[in-house]
């Protein structure tokens, strides 16, 4: 738990050429000091390029932004967990707010993806979080518990070696709006306590909880100092190698 995790979700940005250029600029900027664990989630079309580019950098690991819950089949445009593993992927984002709200993914679908990922040897990074309306209504706790409960039983049964959770309030993603420090700490404490209640103290303490939502190089160090914040899930600020390298450096100093 001492080593922070810094995860970059490029979303629908950086094709193979841009991904190669990003790595060529990022890698020389990484300090020779002890680094945090770095996860890169490029679009699927750039996975092989990134996999080859980070081959000599043990601190950087590869993730995929989405998988289908079926092993194979007639699912045009989708990618299986096995396909991801075959190009060196170790992590998968599941339940990201954009998948839940733009693509209407249900808690049941999120659960099925978690199950499929673990069975294939992938480590799920499960995202939970409330909308602005849900926070105003006082539903933050019930929303997070519902989203967590849909996957914790599956996690308890299959016991992945390196699962992560990410709290990402939907209203903070890409808006520049950051929750108050106490709101983030309350949400992360809620997540850890719920894990302890449902699947035990050991799993609760060993699972890193990341924060995501309007993270940038100016606020990353302060965010990483908050209670139960074990790392960051970064969107827009991870697209620029200089900005991203500054965030990585902030994790070293915490």
C-alpha positions as CSV (number, residue, x, y, z in Angstrom):
1,X,0.0,0.0,0.0
2,X,3.0,2.3,0.3
3,X,3.5,2.5,-3.5
4,X,1.0,4.8,-5.2
5,X,-0.6,3.8,-8.5
6,X,-1.0,6.4,-11.2
7,X,-3.3,5.3,-14.0
8,X,-3.8,7.1,-17.4
9,X,-7.1,6.6,-19.2
10,X,-6.6,8.0,-22.7
11,X,-10.2,7.3,-23.7
12,X,-10.7,7.9,-27.5
13,X,-7.3,9.6,-27.9
14,X,-3.8,8.7,-29.2
15,X,-3.8,6.2,-32.1
16,X,-0.6,4.2,-32.7
17,X,1.5,7.1,-34.0
18,X,0.4,9.4,-31.2
19,X,1.0,6.7,-28.6
20,X,4.5,6.1,-29.9
21,X,5.3,9.8,-29.8
22,X,3.8,10.0,-26.3
23,X,6.1,7.3,-24.9
24,X,9.2,8.7,-26.7
25,X,8.6,12.0,-24.8
26,X,7.4,10.5,-21.5
27,X,10.0,7.8,-20.8
28,X,13.1,10.1,-20.7
29,X,11.2,12.4,-18.3
30,X,10.7,9.7,-15.7
31,X,13.0,10.2,-12.7
32,X,15.6,7.6,-11.9
33,X,14.3,7.7,-8.3
34,X,11.8,5.2,-7.1
35,X,8.6,5.5,-9.3
36,X,5.0,4.8,-8.5
37,X,3.2,2.0,-10.3
38,X,2.1,3.4,-13.7
39,X,-0.9,2.0,-15.6
40,X,-1.6,3.0,-19.2
41,X,-5.1,2.5,-20.7
42,X,-4.8,3.4,-24.4
43,X,-7.5,2.8,-27.0
44,X,-7.5,-0.8,-28.1
45,X,-6.0,0.1,-31.5
46,X,-2.9,1.3,-29.8
47,X,-2.4,-1.6,-27.3
48,X,0.3,-3.3,-29.3
49,X,2.2,-0.1,-29.9
50,X,2.2,0.7,-26.2
51,X,3.0,-2.8,-25.2
52,X,6.1,-2.7,-27.3
53,X,7.0,0.8,-26.1
54,X,7.0,-0.1,-22.4
55,X,8.7,-3.4,-22.7
56,X,11.9,-2.2,-21.0
57,X,10.1,-0.2,-18.3
58,X,9.0,-2.5,-15.5
59,X,7.1,0.3,-13.6
60,X,4.6,0.8,-16.4
61,X,1.9,-1.8,-17.0
62,X,-0.7,-2.1,-19.7
63,X,-4.5,-1.9,-19.4
64,X,-7.5,-2.1,-21.7
65,X,-10.4,0.3,-21.4
66,X,-13.2,-2.3,-21.9
67,X,-13.9,-5.9,-22.5
68,X,-16.9,-8.0,-23.4
69,X,-18.2,-10.5,-20.8
70,X,-18.4,-13.3,-23.3
71,X,-15.4,-15.4,-24.2
72,X,-16.0,-15.0,-27.9
73,X,-18.8,-14.6,-30.4
74,X,-20.6,-12.3,-32.9
75,X,-20.1,-9.0,-31.0
76,X,-18.9,-6.6,-33.6
77,X,-16.5,-3.9,-32.3
78,X,-15.9,-5.7,-28.9
79,X,-12.8,-7.3,-27.5
80,X,-12.5,-10.4,-25.3
81,X,-10.4,-10.7,-22.2
82,X,-8.3,-13.4,-23.9
83,X,-7.5,-11.0,-26.8
84,X,-6.4,-8.4,-24.3
85,X,-4.1,-10.9,-22.5
86,X,-2.6,-11.9,-25.8
87,X,-1.1,-8.4,-26.3
88,X,0.3,-8.1,-22.8
89,X,-2.6,-6.5,-21.0
90,X,-2.8,-7.0,-17.2
91,X,-5.5,-4.6,-16.2
92,X,-9.0,-3.6,-17.4
93,X,-11.2,-0.7,-16.6
94,X,-14.7,-1.8,-15.7
95,X,-17.7,0.3,-14.8
96,X,-16.2,3.6,-15.8
97,X,-18.8,6.3,-15.5
98,X,-18.8,6.9,-19.3
99,X,-19.6,3.2,-19.8
100,X,-22.3,3.3,-17.2
101,X,-23.9,6.6,-18.3
102,X,-23.2,7.0,-22.0
103,X,-23.5,3.3,-22.9
104,X,-26.0,2.4,-20.3
105,X,-24.0,-0.5,-18.7
106,X,-25.9,-2.0,-15.8
107,X,-24.5,-3.2,-12.5
108,X,-25.2,-6.7,-13.8
109,X,-23.1,-6.2,-16.9
110,X,-20.3,-4.7,-14.8
111,X,-20.4,-7.8,-12.6
112,X,-20.2,-10.1,-15.6
113,X,-17.2,-8.2,-17.0
114,X,-15.5,-8.4,-13.6
115,X,-16.1,-12.2,-13.5
116,X,-14.8,-12.7,-17.1
117,X,-11.7,-10.5,-16.5
118,X,-10.6,-12.4,-13.3
119,X,-11.2,-15.8,-15.0
120,X,-8.9,-14.7,-17.8
121,X,-6.2,-13.5,-15.5
122,X,-6.8,-9.8,-15.8
123,X,-6.9,-7.5,-12.8
124,X,-10.1,-5.4,-12.8
125,X,-10.0,-1.7,-12.0
126,X,-13.7,-1.2,-10.9
127,X,-15.0,2.3,-11.0
128,X,-17.8,3.6,-8.8
129,X,-19.3,7.1,-8.2
130,X,-22.4,9.2,-8.1
131,X,-23.8,11.9,-10.3
132,X,-24.3,15.5,-9.2
133,X,-28.1,14.9,-8.9
134,X,-27.5,11.8,-6.7
135,X,-25.1,13.8,-4.4
136,X,-27.5,16.7,-4.1
137,X,-30.3,14.2,-3.2
138,X,-28.0,12.7,-0.5
139,X,-27.8,9.3,-2.3
140,X,-24.0,9.1,-2.6
141,X,-23.6,6.4,0.0
142,X,-26.4,4.2,-1.4
143,X,-25.2,4.6,-5.0
144,X,-21.6,3.6,-4.1
145,X,-22.8,0.7,-1.9
146,X,-25.1,-0.6,-4.7
147,X,-22.3,-0.4,-7.3
148,X,-19.8,-2.1,-5.0
149,X,-22.2,-4.8,-3.8
150,X,-22.8,-5.9,-7.4
151,X,-19.2,-7.0,-7.8
152,X,-17.9,-7.8,-4.3
153,X,-19.4,-11.2,-4.1
154,X,-17.8,-12.2,-7.4
155,X,-14.5,-10.7,-6.2
156,X,-14.7,-12.7,-3.0
157,X,-15.2,-16.0,-4.8
158,X,-12.5,-15.5,-7.5
159,X,-10.1,-13.6,-5.3
160,X,-8.1,-11.6,-8.0
161,X,-4.4,-11.0,-7.0
162,X,-4.3,-7.3,-7.8
163,X,-7.7,-5.7,-8.1
164,X,-8.2,-1.9,-7.7
165,X,-11.2,0.3,-7.1
166,X,-11.6,3.8,-8.3
167,X,-13.9,6.5,-6.9
168,X,-14.9,8.8,-9.7
169,X,-17.7,11.2,-9.0
170,X,-19.4,11.6,-12.4
171,X,-19.9,15.3,-12.0
172,X,-16.1,15.9,-11.5
173,X,-15.0,14.0,-14.7
174,X,-13.7,16.5,-17.3
175,X,-15.5,19.4,-15.7
176,X,-12.7,21.0,-13.7
177,X,-15.0,20.6,-10.6
178,X,-13.2,18.9,-7.7
179,X,-14.9,17.5,-4.6
180,X,-14.0,18.9,-1.3
181,X,-11.1,17.0,0.4
182,X,-13.5,15.7,3.1
183,X,-15.9,14.4,0.4
184,X,-13.2,12.4,-1.2
185,X,-12.0,11.0,2.1
186,X,-15.5,10.1,3.1
187,X,-16.2,8.3,-0.2
188,X,-12.9,6.4,0.0
189,X,-13.5,5.4,3.7
190,X,-17.0,4.2,2.7
191,X,-15.5,2.0,0.0
192,X,-12.9,0.5,2.3
193,X,-15.4,-0.1,5.1
194,X,-17.9,-1.7,2.7
195,X,-15.2,-4.0,1.4
196,X,-14.4,-5.0,5.0
197,X,-18.0,-5.7,5.8
198,X,-18.6,-7.8,2.7
199,X,-15.4,-9.6,2.0
200,X,-13.2,-9.2,5.0
201,X,-10.4,-7.0,6.5
202,X,-7.5,-8.5,4.5
203,X,-9.1,-7.8,1.2
204,X,-10.1,-4.3,2.3
205,X,-6.6,-3.3,3.4
206,X,-4.8,-4.9,0.5
207,X,-7.0,-3.2,-2.2
208,X,-5.8,0.2,-3.5
209,X,-8.5,2.8,-4.0
210,X,-7.8,5.4,-6.7
211,X,-9.4,8.8,-7.1
212,X,-10.5,10.0,-10.5
213,X,-12.1,13.3,-11.7
214,X,-10.5,16.6,-12.8
215,X,-7.0,15.4,-11.6
216,X,-4.1,17.5,-13.0
217,X,-0.5,18.3,-12.2
218,X,-1.5,21.2,-9.9
219,X,-3.7,19.2,-7.6
220,X,-2.3,15.7,-7.8
221,X,0.0,15.9,-4.8
222,X,-2.7,17.2,-2.5
223,X,-5.1,14.5,-3.6
224,X,-2.5,11.8,-3.0
225,X,-2.1,13.0,0.6
226,X,-5.7,12.4,1.5
227,X,-6.7,9.5,3.7
228,X,-7.3,6.2,1.8
229,X,-6.3,7.7,-1.6
230,X,-3.8,5.1,-2.9
231,X,-3.5,6.6,-6.4
232,X,-5.1,8.5,-9.2
233,X,-7.1,7.6,-12.3
234,X,-6.4,10.5,-14.8
235,X,-8.2,11.4,-18.0
236,X,-7.4,14.6,-19.9
237,X,-4.2,15.4,-17.9
238,X,-2.7,12.1,-18.9
239,X,-2.7,12.9,-22.6
240,X,0.2,15.3,-22.4
241,X,3.5,13.5,-21.5
242,X,4.9,16.5,-19.7
243,X,1.8,17.0,-17.6
244,X,1.6,13.3,-16.9
245,X,5.2,13.1,-15.9
246,X,4.7,15.9,-13.4
247,X,1.8,13.9,-11.8
248,X,4.0,10.8,-11.6
249,X,6.7,12.9,-9.8
250,X,4.1,14.2,-7.4
251,X,3.4,10.6,-6.4
252,X,7.1,10.0,-5.6
253,X,7.2,12.9,-3.2
254,X,4.1,11.9,-1.1
